[in-house]
Amino acid sequence: MQPTSWKLKMTSYRLIEHKSAQQTLPHDFDVDGLKRYLDEVWQSRLIFDEEPEEGRSQRQPFLSFEYAGKGQGPRLRAGKYIGFIQYEGVTIEILPKLFTEHQGEVAFRHLLWWLSYCKSIRFPFSSLISDSERIDDFPEALIGYFARYTFALVNSQPYQHYTETTETHYYLRGRLNTQQYINKSLSRGNWHELVCDHEPFMYNNRLNQIIKYVTQKLTHLCRLPETYKWLEKVLFTLDEVSDVPVTVRDCDSIQLNRFYHEYEVCLDLCRFFLSDHYLNRQQANQRHFCFLLPMDYVFEDFVTGVTQQFFSRDFKVQSQAKGWLTDQRVFQIRNDLLLTHKETKKKLIVDTKYKIRTEGSIDAKHGVSQTDLYQMVSYALRRETDQVLLLYPCRYGEAPVVPANFTVSSGLLNTLPLYFDAVNIEVTGPSREEMVQQVVKQLREWLISMGLAI
């Protein structure tokens, strides 16, 4: 039996964040259903920024709908979240503004690279593909990776586990459950039926039930026959496992010993697909699937991950370092990164700004927001450092904009002026290794120019 989704006419829309799609949705498309689904996703989302509870919108910010005229479907407009949405027969891809609509494969490849260095975002697909492989369909790539990895695992190393169970036997097995024996056997005159608690070594265990449940769900989401065949192989291997509904909490309850450490990746994959943020479990054969992330958070987390990995030998790297702006401990501040040299104790505030600084838009402010500079002045004063580095990303294929330097002097300051450097870094490249080496080289050069590293 083939998945129903193959019989649908699949339509794809590609947008750049904060921009509208070129084509409109069909006039008979279930827009209200898509809105309800996205609202559900938003309500069960992972909170990436510390917005106050009372300020959180109840409506999803992923997409807005612009109506062109009577008899026409709405035009999609993306917000600040990037990724994809698969709803019924429609796939909507939202690319980072560092790329164009024609660079979808390159954009999603870079997204995988960035996420592999992110510490706060749990994304188990960092080794999805090699640099030489293509990603023609990002949702299908995730499902296909799960199917291939899981089949190789369950086929070569079947997972068996001691599972506690209560059963009735004519001989003692394990330990006698006295209360159950009295209630179910002695009270009915069946003294010979022993109710026993024991732990058999079972193949039909909770982990295999989780894997089977997730695999069955994905058969309704996959779009390619090859992916479906891999999923069917997994289901055939787990044929003796019971069909039991599971939730993401069941994944958290699994304790793996060191002999089955390979299953940790598989469990993370299951947790990803079971998360409320990605799948709607209320429909058995649902074809709704999405993966959405705020790109400003991804950029910040990527820079943090690279800095912690390559500079922690010489610096104490503090991510999301919190403090108070006033002595009364009100007006909280939170730096993206605070670097403190371990020997000299010199400090540097690094703040990531996911904004585009282009040559054509440079004026006396050099593309730096006045609000951002106000914020950095307060950070520098409170952290007692005179150096702040603002990092901006470059568009794919574009050279970095000329760095901007600012100084802030005051008669109240008994030290040197405050120095602010606005720098573009290239976070794209032909391969993951070259991209990371490029970022590390640029950061090291700026640390040396500021007298913080050798």
Backbone torsions as a table, in degrees:
resi	resn	phi	psi	omega
1	MET	NA	128.9	-178.5
2	GLN	-91.8	150.5	-179.9
3	PRO	-63.8	143.9	-177.0
4	THR	-58.8	-33.1	-174.9
5	SER	-61.2	-22.2	178.3
6	TRP	-67.0	-26.7	-175.7
7	LYS	-83.1	-7.1	179.5
8	LEU	-87.6	150.7	172.8
9	LYS	-79.5	110.1	-175.2
10	MET	-83.2	128.4	179.2
11	THR	-121.1	136.0	-178.8
12	SER	-118.0	140.8	175.7
13	TYR	-126.3	135.5	-179.3
14	ARG	-123.1	127.0	-178.6
15	LEU	-127.0	159.3	168.4
16	ILE	-102.3	141.0	-178.0
17	GLU	-53.2	138.6	-179.3
18	HIS	69.3	13.8	178.1
19	LYS	-127.8	165.5	-177.6
20	SER	-96.2	155.0	176.2
21	ALA	-73.6	154.9	-179.6
22	GLN	-75.2	-36.3	-178.7
23	GLN	-107.2	160.5	-179.6
24	THR	-95.9	160.5	174.2
25	LEU	-71.7	154.7	175.1
26	PRO	-56.9	146.5	-176.3
27	HIS	-64.8	-23.5	-179.4
28	ASP	-99.5	12.4	-179.5
29	PHE	-70.3	145.1	-178.2
30	ASP	-78.3	77.0	-178.4
31	VAL	-65.9	-41.7	-179.5
32	ASP	-62.0	-38.2	178.1
33	GLY	-65.1	-41.2	177.8
34	LEU	-64.4	-40.8	179.0
35	LYS	-63.0	-42.8	179.7
36	ARG	-63.5	-41.5	179.8
37	TYR	-63.2	-45.1	-179.6
38	LEU	-67.2	-34.0	175.1
39	ASP	-63.0	-39.5	177.7
40	GLU	-64.5	-41.7	178.0
41	VAL	-61.8	-42.9	-178.7
42	TRP	-64.1	-39.6	-179.4
43	GLN	-67.1	-28.8	-178.4
44	SER	-104.2	19.2	-173.2
45	ARG	-71.5	164.3	168.3
46	LEU	-83.0	132.4	-178.8
47	ILE	-83.4	115.3	-177.2
48	PHE	-93.6	-29.0	179.6
49	ASP	-124.0	157.4	-173.3
50	GLU	-87.0	62.0	175.8
51	GLU	-75.7	143.2	179.9
52	PRO	-63.7	146.1	-176.6
53	GLU	-56.0	-42.3	-176.7
54	GLU	-71.8	-16.4	-178.2
55	GLY	-94.8	-0.7	-176.9
56	ARG	-78.8	127.6	-179.9
57	SER	-71.8	145.1	176.5
58	GLN	-85.6	-12.5	179.9
59	ARG	-100.1	144.2	-178.4
60	GLN	-68.1	141.2	178.9
61	PRO	-103.2	9.0	-173.3
62	PHE	-68.5	-46.3	-176.0
63	LEU	-136.4	147.3	167.3
64	SER	-121.1	161.9	-172.9
65	PHE	-124.0	120.9	-179.3
66	GLU	-106.1	120.5	-177.3
67	TYR	-93.1	124.7	-174.7
68	ALA	-86.9	-38.2	-177.1
69	GLY	178.4	171.8	-178.7
70	LYS	-64.5	136.1	179.0
71	GLY	84.4	-3.0	179.1
72	GLN	-113.3	149.0	176.0
73	GLY	-76.3	164.7	-179.4
74	PRO	-74.3	158.3	174.7
75	ARG	-99.3	134.2	-178.2
76	LEU	-80.6	141.1	173.2
77	ARG	-130.7	128.3	-176.0
78	ALA	-83.7	153.0	172.6
79	GLY	-97.5	-143.8	-176.6
80	LYS	-91.6	-0.6	-179.1
81	TYR	-92.3	137.5	179.4
82	ILE	-115.7	159.6	-178.5
83	GLY	137.5	-137.7	-180.0
84	PHE	-149.7	158.4	175.0
85	ILE	-132.1	126.6	176.6
86	GLN	-117.1	110.6	-176.9
87	TYR	-128.6	114.7	-176.9
88	GLU	52.5	-119.4	-176.7
89	GLY	-96.7	18.2	-176.0
90	VAL	-123.9	134.2	172.5
91	THR	-115.9	127.1	-179.5
92	ILE	-116.0	117.3	178.9
93	GLU	-104.5	130.8	178.6
94	ILE	-117.4	115.2	-174.8
95	LEU	-97.8	152.5	173.5
96	PRO	-62.1	151.1	-178.0
97	LYS	-71.4	-1.2	174.8
98	LEU	-77.2	-8.6	-176.8
99	PHE	-125.6	170.4	175.2
100	THR	-102.8	171.0	-178.4
101	GLU	-63.5	-21.8	-178.1
102	HIS	-90.1	4.5	-176.8
103	GLN	-116.1	37.3	-177.1
104	GLY	-61.2	-45.2	-178.5
105	GLU	-63.9	-42.1	178.2
106	VAL	-66.1	-40.6	-178.1
107	ALA	-63.5	-46.8	-178.2
108	PHE	-71.0	-29.3	174.6
109	ARG	-63.9	-44.7	178.4
110	HIS	-66.0	-35.8	177.6
111	LEU	-59.3	-41.4	176.3
112	LEU	-62.6	-41.3	179.1
113	TRP	-63.5	-46.8	-179.8
114	TRP	-61.1	-44.9	-177.3
115	LEU	-65.6	-25.0	179.4
116	SER	-67.7	-18.6	177.8
117	TYR	-104.5	-6.2	179.3
118	CYS	-74.1	137.2	-177.8
119	LYS	-98.0	-30.5	-173.4
120	SER	-90.7	-22.0	-179.0
121	ILE	-96.6	119.0	-178.7
122	ARG	-85.7	100.2	-177.1
123	PHE	-130.6	105.9	-171.0
124	PRO	-85.0	18.0	-176.5
125	PHE	-110.4	25.1	-175.2
126	SER	-63.0	-27.7	178.5
127	SER	-103.7	33.1	-175.7
128	LEU	-58.9	-47.4	-176.9
129	ILE	-141.5	163.5	171.9
130	SER	-86.5	171.0	-178.1
131	ASP	-65.0	-21.2	-175.8
132	SER	-88.7	-13.1	-177.7
133	GLU	-88.2	159.6	-177.6
134	ARG	-103.5	156.1	173.0
135	ILE	-121.4	89.6	-179.5
136	ASP	-79.1	-27.3	-179.2
137	ASP	-141.8	106.2	-173.3
138	PHE	-63.4	-47.8	176.9
139	PRO	-57.8	-41.9	-179.1
140	GLU	-67.0	-32.9	178.5
141	ALA	-63.6	-40.0	179.0
142	LEU	-65.6	-45.8	-179.4
143	ILE	-66.5	-42.3	179.7
144	GLY	-62.9	-39.0	178.0
145	TYR	-63.4	-44.4	177.8
146	PHE	-59.2	-45.6	-176.5
147	ALA	-63.3	-46.7	-177.7
148	ARG	-67.9	-45.5	-179.0
149	TYR	-63.4	-44.8	-176.1
150	THR	-68.0	-41.6	179.4
151	PHE	-62.2	-45.0	178.8
152	ALA	-59.4	-34.6	-177.5
153	LEU	-74.9	-53.0	-176.5
154	VAL	-69.6	-23.5	-179.8
155	ASN	-81.5	-36.3	-176.4
156	SER	-93.6	-27.0	-177.0
157	GLN	-140.2	76.3	-179.6
158	PRO	-58.5	137.7	-177.1
159	TYR	-93.8	121.4	174.9
160	GLN	-123.1	148.5	-171.1
161	HIS	-150.2	145.3	174.0
162	TYR	-72.1	118.4	-176.2
163	THR	-119.4	124.0	-179.9
164	GLU	-69.7	131.1	-179.3
165	THR	-146.2	156.6	177.1
166	THR	-116.5	120.5	-177.1
167	GLU	-137.9	159.6	177.4
168	THR	-100.1	127.7	180.0
169	HIS	-132.8	163.1	175.8
170	TYR	-90.2	-0.6	176.2
171	TYR	-138.6	157.2	-177.1
172	LEU	-73.7	127.3	178.8
173	ARG	-132.9	117.5	-174.8
174	GLY	78.5	-121.6	179.6
175	ARG	-127.3	149.9	-178.7
176	LEU	-77.4	128.4	174.0
177	ASN	-87.0	94.1	-170.3
178	THR	-59.2	-47.5	-176.3
179	GLN	-62.9	-45.3	178.5
180	GLN	-66.6	-35.4	179.3
181	TYR	-64.5	-40.6	178.9
182	ILE	-67.8	-44.9	-175.1
183	ASN	-71.1	-40.0	-172.4
184	LYS	-98.5	-24.9	-174.7
185	SER	-112.8	-62.8	-176.2
186	LEU	-60.6	-40.3	-178.3
187	SER	-64.6	-20.0	-179.2
188	ARG	-108.6	6.7	179.3
189	GLY	79.9	8.3	179.4
190	ASN	-97.6	63.9	-175.6
191	TRP	-63.9	-23.7	-176.8
192	HIS	-80.1	-9.7	-179.7
193	GLU	-93.1	103.8	-175.9
194	LEU	-89.9	124.5	176.5
195	VAL	-90.4	114.2	-171.3
196	CYS	-117.9	142.2	169.5
197	ASP	-101.5	123.0	178.4
198	HIS	-149.1	171.6	-176.1
199	GLU	-126.7	85.0	178.4
200	PRO	-73.3	155.7	178.1
201	PHE	-83.9	100.3	-167.0
202	MET	-112.8	143.8	171.6
203	TYR	-84.5	-30.9	177.5
204	ASN	-83.7	74.0	-176.4
205	ASN	-115.5	177.5	-173.7
206	ARG	-63.8	-40.1	-178.9
207	LEU	-63.7	-47.0	178.8
208	ASN	-64.4	-32.3	175.8
209	GLN	-66.4	-37.7	176.8
210	ILE	-63.7	-47.7	-178.8
211	ILE	-60.7	-43.2	-178.6
212	LYS	-66.3	-41.4	-179.5
213	TYR	-62.7	-46.1	179.8
214	VAL	-63.3	-42.3	179.7
215	THR	-61.4	-42.7	177.7
216	GLN	-62.0	-39.4	177.5
217	LYS	-61.2	-42.2	-174.4
218	LEU	-72.2	-21.4	176.2
219	THR	-63.3	-23.2	178.0
220	HIS	-88.3	-8.5	-178.0
221	LEU	-105.4	-27.6	-175.1
222	CYS	-68.7	154.3	-174.6
223	ARG	-120.5	-10.7	-176.5
224	LEU	-113.8	139.6	178.7
225	PRO	-57.2	-36.0	-178.7
226	GLU	-64.8	-42.4	177.5
227	THR	-62.5	-43.1	-179.3
228	TYR	-61.2	-37.9	179.8
229	LYS	-64.3	-40.6	178.2
230	TRP	-64.0	-40.9	178.1
231	LEU	-64.1	-38.6	178.3
232	GLU	-64.7	-34.8	177.1
233	LYS	-63.7	-39.7	177.7
234	VAL	-64.0	-45.7	-179.3
235	LEU	-64.3	-36.6	178.0
236	PHE	-65.1	-41.4	179.2
237	THR	-64.7	-35.2	-178.2
238	LEU	-98.3	28.0	-175.9
239	ASP	-60.7	-33.1	-177.8
240	GLU	-80.8	-5.2	-179.2
241	VAL	-84.6	139.9	-177.3
242	SER	-69.1	148.9	174.9
243	ASP	-86.9	100.4	-175.7
244	VAL	-126.7	127.3	175.9
245	PRO	-62.7	140.0	-179.3
246	VAL	-134.0	166.8	176.2
247	THR	-129.5	175.3	-179.8
248	VAL	-65.4	-24.8	178.0
249	ARG	-67.2	-29.0	176.4
250	ASP	-64.5	-33.5	177.1
251	CYS	-64.5	-40.1	-178.3
252	ASP	-69.2	-20.2	-178.1
253	SER	-85.5	-9.0	-177.2
254	ILE	-79.7	129.6	175.3
255	GLN	-114.4	114.8	-177.4
256	LEU	-99.1	137.7	173.8
257	ASN	-89.2	172.9	-171.9
258	ARG	-67.1	-17.5	178.9
259	PHE	-75.0	-17.0	-179.3
260	TYR	-121.7	35.7	-176.4
261	HIS	-65.4	-22.5	178.2
262	GLU	-63.9	-23.6	-179.4
263	TYR	-75.7	-9.5	179.4
264	GLU	-63.1	-40.8	178.0
265	VAL	-64.8	-44.5	179.3
266	CYS	-60.4	-40.0	179.3
267	LEU	-66.4	-38.4	176.6
268	ASP	-64.5	-38.2	177.6
269	LEU	-63.9	-43.9	178.0
270	CYS	-62.5	-41.4	179.7
271	ARG	-62.0	-39.2	178.1
272	PHE	-61.2	-48.8	-176.6
273	PHE	-74.0	-22.9	-180.0
274	LEU	-88.1	-13.9	-175.7
275	SER	-61.1	140.9	177.8
276	ASP	-57.7	-22.8	-177.6
277	HIS	-71.4	-15.9	-172.7
278	TYR	-121.6	-36.7	-176.5
279	LEU	-124.4	145.8	173.3
280	ASN	-98.2	110.2	-173.2
281	ARG	-81.7	-4.6	-175.3
282	GLN	-74.2	-19.4	-178.6
283	GLN	-111.7	124.7	-174.4
284	ALA	-65.7	-37.1	-176.8
285	ASN	-116.8	33.9	-176.2
286	GLN	-65.5	151.4	179.2
287	ARG	-120.5	36.8	179.7
288	HIS	-107.3	132.5	-175.5
289	PHE	-158.5	133.5	177.4
290	CYS	-150.2	156.3	175.4
291	PHE	-142.8	109.9	-172.4
292	LEU	-134.1	133.6	-179.1
293	LEU	-138.9	144.3	173.3
294	PRO	-74.2	120.2	-172.7
295	MET	-66.5	-30.3	178.3
296	ASP	-63.8	-34.2	177.8
297	TYR	-71.4	-39.1	178.3
298	VAL	-62.4	-44.5	179.6
299	PHE	-60.9	-45.7	179.2
300	GLU	-63.1	-45.2	-177.4
301	ASP	-68.0	-34.8	177.6
302	PHE	-65.1	-48.3	179.0
303	VAL	-60.9	-40.2	178.3
304	THR	-62.7	-45.4	-179.4
305	GLY	-62.4	-43.3	178.6
306	VAL	-64.8	-43.8	-179.2
307	THR	-62.8	-44.6	180.0
308	GLN	-64.3	-35.3	-177.2
309	GLN	-76.1	-38.0	-170.7
310	PHE	-106.5	-10.7	-175.7
311	PHE	-125.3	1.5	-176.4
312	SER	-72.1	-12.4	177.8
313	ARG	-69.1	-37.8	-177.5
314	ASP	-102.4	-18.7	-175.2
315	PHE	-126.7	148.5	165.6
316	LYS	-85.7	115.4	-174.9
317	VAL	-103.9	115.4	179.1
318	GLN	-110.7	120.2	178.6
319	SER	-95.3	138.3	179.0
320	GLN	53.1	44.7	-179.2
321	ALA	-66.7	121.1	-175.5
322	LYS	-100.2	155.4	176.2
323	GLY	-169.1	-173.7	-179.6
324	TRP	-119.1	137.8	-179.0
325	LEU	-75.5	-34.6	-176.5
326	THR	-109.3	159.3	177.7
327	ASP	-67.2	-20.3	179.1
328	GLN	-82.2	6.0	178.7
329	ARG	58.2	47.5	170.8
330	VAL	-129.6	166.5	-175.1
331	PHE	61.1	79.6	-176.4
332	GLN	-71.7	143.8	173.4
333	ILE	-114.9	153.0	-179.8
334	ARG	-148.7	109.9	179.4
335	ASN	-83.5	141.3	174.6
336	ASP	-60.3	-50.0	179.0
337	LEU	-142.6	137.7	173.2
338	LEU	-125.7	113.6	-179.0
339	LEU	-103.1	127.5	177.4
340	THR	-123.0	118.5	-179.7
341	HIS	-65.1	132.4	-173.2
342	LYS	-68.9	-24.5	-179.5
343	GLU	-98.7	-52.8	-175.2
344	THR	-83.3	-17.1	-178.8
345	LYS	67.3	10.9	175.4
346	LYS	-67.6	144.2	-177.1
347	LYS	-113.4	149.8	175.0
348	LEU	-139.2	128.3	173.9
349	ILE	-92.8	126.2	176.5
350	VAL	-114.6	122.9	-179.1
351	ASP	-124.0	125.6	-179.5
352	THR	-89.2	134.7	179.0
353	LYS	-125.0	106.1	-179.5
354	TYR	-81.9	72.6	179.5
355	LYS	-137.0	157.5	-178.0
356	ILE	-97.6	119.8	171.8
357	ARG	-106.1	113.2	-179.0
358	THR	-113.0	160.1	-179.2
359	GLU	-60.9	-38.4	-176.0
360	GLY	-70.0	-21.4	-176.0
361	SER	-99.1	4.9	-175.7
362	ILE	-77.1	129.0	173.3
363	ASP	-128.7	-152.4	179.5
364	ALA	-64.5	-24.5	179.1
365	LYS	-87.4	-10.2	178.4
366	HIS	55.6	36.6	176.6
367	GLY	78.3	4.9	-179.7
368	VAL	-90.0	129.9	179.6
369	SER	-69.4	138.4	178.7
370	GLN	-63.2	-37.0	177.9
371	THR	-62.6	-40.1	179.7
372	ASP	-63.5	-39.9	-179.0
373	LEU	-68.7	-39.0	174.5
374	TYR	-56.6	-45.2	-178.8
375	GLN	-62.3	-43.6	-177.3
376	MET	-68.6	-33.0	177.0
377	VAL	-62.4	-44.4	179.5
378	SER	-65.4	-38.2	177.4
379	TYR	-62.4	-46.2	-177.3
380	ALA	-62.8	-42.9	179.6
381	LEU	-62.9	-43.0	-176.1
382	ARG	-74.5	-32.1	179.7
383	ARG	-86.4	-2.7	178.3
384	GLU	56.8	49.7	175.9
385	THR	-134.6	150.6	-179.2
386	ASP	-104.9	10.1	-175.9
387	GLN	-130.4	128.8	179.5
388	VAL	-133.8	134.6	179.3
389	LEU	-117.3	120.3	176.1
390	LEU	-101.7	123.9	-176.6
391	LEU	-107.4	126.9	177.5
392	TYR	-119.4	145.5	178.2
393	PRO	-83.8	153.7	173.1
394	CYS	-94.4	149.2	171.4
395	ARG	-67.2	154.6	-179.9
396	TYR	-60.5	126.7	177.6
397	GLY	83.0	-0.7	-179.5
398	GLU	-104.1	146.5	178.3
399	ALA	-77.1	154.5	179.8
400	PRO	-62.5	145.1	174.7
401	VAL	-72.2	151.6	179.0
402	VAL	-57.2	130.1	-179.8
403	PRO	-59.2	149.6	178.0
404	ALA	-114.1	137.7	-179.7
405	ASN	-122.6	133.9	179.1
406	PHE	-131.3	148.6	173.5
407	THR	-128.6	145.0	177.4
408	VAL	-123.9	117.3	-179.3
409	SER	-112.7	153.7	177.8
410	SER	-157.4	143.6	177.5
411	GLY	-67.0	-16.9	178.6
412	LEU	-77.5	-17.0	-178.3
413	LEU	-91.8	123.2	179.8
414	ASN	-87.4	-2.3	-178.8
415	THR	-109.2	-165.7	177.0
416	LEU	-67.4	165.8	176.4
417	PRO	-62.4	166.6	173.8
418	LEU	-84.4	133.8	-177.0
419	TYR	-110.4	130.6	179.8
420	PHE	-125.8	126.8	178.0
421	ASP	-118.4	124.5	175.7
422	ALA	-103.3	116.6	-170.8
423	VAL	-128.6	137.9	171.4
424	ASN	-93.7	134.1	175.4
425	ILE	-118.7	146.1	179.9
426	GLU	-86.7	108.8	-178.9
427	VAL	-105.0	20.7	175.1
428	THR	-127.0	161.3	-179.3
429	GLY	-176.9	175.6	-178.0
430	PRO	-71.9	-23.2	179.3
431	SER	-147.7	163.7	179.9
432	ARG	-60.6	-45.0	-176.8
433	GLU	-64.5	-45.6	-179.1
434	GLU	-65.9	-36.5	178.8
435	MET	-63.1	-47.1	-178.3
436	VAL	-66.8	-43.1	178.1
437	GLN	-59.1	-37.4	179.0
438	GLN	-65.3	-44.6	178.8
439	VAL	-63.8	-45.1	-179.8
440	VAL	-62.0	-42.3	-179.9
441	LYS	-62.0	-44.5	-178.6
442	GLN	-65.5	-42.4	179.1
443	LEU	-64.8	-41.3	-179.8
444	ARG	-64.1	-40.5	179.3
445	GLU	-61.0	-38.3	-179.6
446	TRP	-74.4	-34.2	176.5
447	LEU	-65.1	-39.3	177.4
448	ILE	-66.2	-43.4	-178.9
449	SER	-63.8	-24.2	178.5
450	MET	-92.1	2.5	179.4
451	GLY	73.7	23.3	-178.2
452	LEU	-103.4	-11.8	-179.0
453	ALA	-148.6	160.8	179.8
454	ILE	-115.0	NA	NA
